[in-house]
């Protein structure tokens, strides 16, 4: 992927590191969008935040 990203960045005239960051973001967003966990990740994140509030 690094070679392909570098070639694409050169052909588009964009910063290669920025292009790789955008591609990684898109890959992560796709993975989250395709995740089928019925909100368990969100619930777990909310539980962590509530635990921090209780400790204060």
N, C-alpha and C positions, 0 to 999 in steps of 0.2 A: 504493500500500500504506500509506503513512503515515496518510492520512485514514481508511482502513478500520480500521487498527490503533487509531487514536485513538478512533474511534466504539465499537469493540469494548471497549476498555479502560474507557471511560466507562460503557458499559452493564453491564460486569461489576464495576465499582468497583475496578479494579486499576491499578497504576502503568503508564502507557503505555510507558515505556522498558523496564521489566521484561518486558512482553508482547512487545515487538519483539525483545528479546534471546532470549526463549524461541522465538519463531517462527524467528529466524535459526538458532538451534541445531538446531531440528527440521529445517529445510531442509538444513543441513549434514550432519546425521546420516543423512537420507534419501539424500543424494548419495553418501555413503560406503558406505551399505548397498547401494546399487544399482551401485556401481563393480564392475567385473568385471576386475580386473587380476591375478588369481591370486597375490595377496600381494606383488606387486612393490613397492608403496608401503612395506609393512612391511619388506621386505628392504633397500630403499634407506635407510630410517630406521636400521635396525640397522647398516648399513655406515658411516653417518655417525658413529654412536656409537663403533664400533670404531676409526675413524680418529682420533677424539679421544683415545682411550685409548692408541693407539700413539704419539701425539705427546708424551705425558707422560713 
